[in-house]
Amino acid sequence: MRDKVERGRQPHHRGATNPRAKMTEEVAQSIFDETRTPYYGQVREIARKYNVSEHSVTKIKRGQSWQHLISSA
């Protein structure tokens, strides 16, 4: 595994380039930006607004998914 990464034979599927991605980078960035000012019921409201799961919103908010967008913010 390390060999193919070092030699550039491992595709780098990050964010929306991942074939299994269900949202775009713009949506993920918007979710992250909206979660910066917390209030009660926010996660559920944002999840409904973008038609994603509450779990996805929470993971973006905590920096557990879409890290490359969060670190550049």
matplotlib code that plots the C-alpha trace (Angstrom):
import matplotlib.pyplot as plt

x = [0.0, 2.7, 4.6, 1.7, 1.2, 4.9, 5.0, 1.8, -0.2, -2.9, -5.7, -6.4, -10.1, -10.8, -14.0, -16.3, -13.8, -14.6, -17.0, -19.1, -19.5, -23.0, -22.4, -20.3, -17.5, -19.6, -22.3, -19.8, -18.2, -21.6, -22.5, -19.2, -19.6, -23.2, -22.1, -19.7, -22.4, -24.0, -27.6, -30.0, -31.5, -29.0, -27.8, -31.3, -32.2, -29.1, -29.5, -33.0, -31.9, -29.2, -31.1, -28.3, -28.2, -27.7, -24.7, -23.0, -23.6, -22.1, -19.0, -18.4, -18.9, -16.4, -13.9, -14.1, -15.1, -14.2, -11.0, -9.3, -12.0, -11.9, -8.2, -8.2, -10.9]
y = [0.0, 2.5, 1.7, 2.7, 5.9, 6.8, 6.1, 8.0, 5.0, 5.5, 7.8, 10.6, 10.8, 13.7, 15.5, 15.7, 13.7, 10.6, 8.5, 7.9, 11.6, 12.7, 16.5, 19.1, 21.0, 24.2, 22.5, 21.2, 24.6, 26.2, 23.8, 24.4, 28.2, 28.0, 25.8, 28.4, 30.2, 27.5, 27.5, 24.8, 22.8, 24.1, 20.7, 19.4, 22.7, 22.7, 19.0, 19.6, 22.7, 20.8, 17.5, 15.6, 13.6, 15.2, 12.9, 14.4, 17.9, 17.0, 15.4, 18.5, 20.7, 18.7, 18.5, 14.7, 14.9, 17.3, 18.3, 19.8, 22.5, 23.2, 23.6, 26.1, 28.2]
z = [0.0, 0.9, -2.3, -4.6, -2.6, -2.8, -6.5, -7.3, -8.4, -5.7, -6.8, -4.3, -4.0, -1.6, -1.1, -4.2, -6.3, -4.3, -6.3, -3.2, -2.3, -1.8, -1.6, -3.3, -1.7, -1.8, 0.3, 2.8, 3.1, 3.6, 6.3, 8.1, 7.9, 9.2, 12.2, 13.5, 15.4, 17.5, 18.8, 19.9, 17.1, 14.5, 13.3, 12.5, 10.8, 8.6, 7.8, 6.5, 4.6, 2.6, 2.5, 4.3, 7.6, 10.9, 11.3, 8.3, 9.6, 12.9, 11.4, 9.2, 12.3, 14.4, 11.5, 11.2, 7.5, 4.7, 6.6, 3.6, 3.4, 7.1, 7.3, 4.4, 6.0]

ax = plt.figure().add_subplot(projection="3d")
ax.plot(x, y, z, "-o")
ax.set_aspect("equal")
plt.show()
